Amino acid sequence: MRVHVLQHVAFEGLGHIGKLIDDQGHGLAMTRLYAGESLPDLADLDRLVIMGGPMNIYEDDRFPWLAEERAFIRRAIMAGKSALGICLGAQLLADALGSRVYPGRHKEIGWLPIRVTEAGKKSGLWQDLPSSPVVFHWHGDTFDVPAGAIHLARSEGCGSQAFLFENRILGLQFHLESTPDTVRELLIHCGDEVVDGPFIQSRDQIVAAEPSLFAANHHLLESLFSRLD
């Protein structure tokens, strides 16, 4: 499978996704939008992976490439491509499927649990996977679950944590790809967002995560990635 990654900022890299793609024997190409690189021809890819970023999906005045990226994602979905969107990437997918993206009631930052919905448990995608995993969050915006999509998961701080459309479009508000290095980069570049809040952990809590948490998130990511059409 030919995987193409859309990257929005240099400090939000592939994390475990890079190892996953290599281990599963897929081809990998990237567009670094922040560096002005051109979007690919749709004929040259099978699956999009749309990474996160600190920007809002409609900040076209600050990030002129966003409008072209949104249009490209819509074309990819209409062309039948599969896609995985992470955080900002999930919001871009929701927008492309006609849903509203807007500031959430709460920011979620740190290692916090999600709850898989009954519909999610019944889906082939999440079958036999943990129903209340602790995952890594770093987001303020949220989205409405697109019409026709399965609402996969929610959390106490955010009702829309994950959705699946036609078993080929997966939006995840959280960061299963995180590694100690990618978490460190977020703390360096976005650490001013770590303030008092009901769903915001302290820096010490975030960096104290046990290796088993990363391993569990990576296993979940590998399972979901493999099960997408």
N, C-alpha and C positions, 0 to 999 in steps of 0.2 A: 504494500500500500504506500502511496506517495502522500506524505504528510507535509502540509505547509503551515508554518507558524507566523502569525501576525504579532509582532512585539511593539509595545507602545512606549516603553522607557527602558534605558539600558539596565537599570538596577532591578527590574523584574524579569529575570531570565527564566530559562526553561526548568530549572530545578530538576526534580525527578522525571519530568516528562522526557528530557533528553536521554536519560538512561533507559527509560521504558521503550522509546522508539528504537533505540539501538538494540536492546535485548530482544525485541520482537521482530527485528529484521526489516523494519520499514525504511523507506527513503525519507530524507528530511531536507527541507528547504525553508528559508526564512525571509520575511520582509521586515526590516527594521524601519518602521514608519517614522520614528523620531529622527532618523538619519536621512530621510528623504528618499528612501529606496522605493522602487516601483512595485505595484501590486502584480501578481502573476497572472498568466493566462489560465482561465479555469480548466482548460484541457490538460494542464500540466499537474493537476492535483486530484486526490481522491478525498482527503479529509483536511479541513481547516482546524487549527488549534489557535484560539484567540485569547491572548494573555491578558493579564490585568494591567492596571495603571491608575495613577492618582487623579486623572482628569475625569470630568463628567462627559457623557457621550455627545453632548451638544455644545461643547466649548470650541466651536469652529473658529471663533475669533483668535483663540490662543493656539489652536492646533489645526491648521488649515486642512490637513490630510484626513480629518475625521469624516467629513462629508463624503469624500470618495470612498473611504473604507466602509461606511454604512451602506452605500449603494452597491459596493462589491459584495458584501455579505448577503444582501438581498438577492443578488444575481446567483450567488453560489447556492443558496437554499432553493431557488426556483430551478436551478440546473440539476437538483437531486444530490448534491454533495452532502457528505456528513460533516458534522462540526462539533467541536467541544469548546465551550466558552467558559473562562474562569474569571469571576468577579466582574470587572469591566467587560470582559468578553461575553459573559452571560447576559449582561445588560444590553450589549450590542445585538446579541441574538434575539432577545425578547423584543427589542425595538424593531428588528427586521421582520419579526412575525406579527407585528402590529400592536404590541403592548406598550403601555406607558412605563417610563422610567423616571424616577423621582427620588428626592431625599427621603431616607427612611426615618422613622421615628427615633431610632437609636442607632448610633454607631456600634459596630461589633469589632473588637480588636482583641486577639488572643485565642487561647485554646478553650473553646466552648462547645457544648454538645448541640447536635441537631436531632430532630425526631423525624424518622421516615413516616410518611403518611400511609394509610391503609392502601390507597391506590398504588403508592410506591412499592409497598411490600408485595403486592400482587403482580407487579410488572416483572417481566423477564429480566430486565436490567438489574434490579436490586435484589433479586431472589437469593436467599441464603447469605446475604451480606448483613453486617450489623445494623440494627434498627435505631440505635441511639449513639452513633459514634461521636467522639470528641474530635473536632477538626479545627484547622487554623483559619481564623477570620481576619480580614482587614478591609472593611468596607463601610461606607456611609449611605450610598444610594441603594435603592432597591427597585423592583419591577413587579408588575402584575403578571401572573402566569398566563402565557399566550393561550388564546382560544384553540381548542383541539389538542392541547398538550396535557400530559400527565403531571400533576403537582406532586413531586417526589418527596420533598422534605421541607420542614419549617424549623424555627427555633423560637425560644422565648422572646428574643429581641427582634426577630424578623420573620414575617410570615412566609416569604418567598425565598427559599434557600436553594431549590433545585427544581428543574423541569426537564421533561423529555418529550420531544415532538417526533412522531413517526419513527421512533427507535433509531433515529439517525442524527438528531440535533439535541445535544445535552448542554444545559446551562447550569453551572455550579457557582453559587455566590461565594464559596469558600475556596481555600487554597490547598488541595490535596497534594500538590506538587512541591510543597515547601520542604526545604532542607535547612539545617542550621545556618548555612551561608545565606540563603535567600531571606530568611527571617532577620538576620543581622543587617542585611542591606536595607530592608524596609525600616528597621529601627533607625538606621543612619539617615535615610533620606526622608522619612515620613514620621519621625519620632515626635514631632510637635503635636501629632494627633493623639498621643498617649496621654490623656488627661483623665480626671475623675469622671466616671460614668458607670451606669449599672451593668454594662456589658463590655467594659474596657478593662483589661488586666494591666497590671503594672509591668514595667520593663523586666523586673526581676522574675515575675511569674512567667512571662513569655519566654525568657531565655532559659528558664529552669526546666523546660519540657524534657521529659525522659526520651531517650532514643526509641523506646517502644511506641511512643505516640507518632513519631515520624514514620516508623515502619508500618504501623497500622494504616496511616493515611496513604502511604505508597501502595500498599496491597489493595486498598479500596480503589484507588485511581487505576491501577493495572486491570482490575476486574471490570470496572465500568468502561474503560477504553476498549477492552477486548470485546465486550458485548454489544457495542454500538454497531449498527449496520453500516 
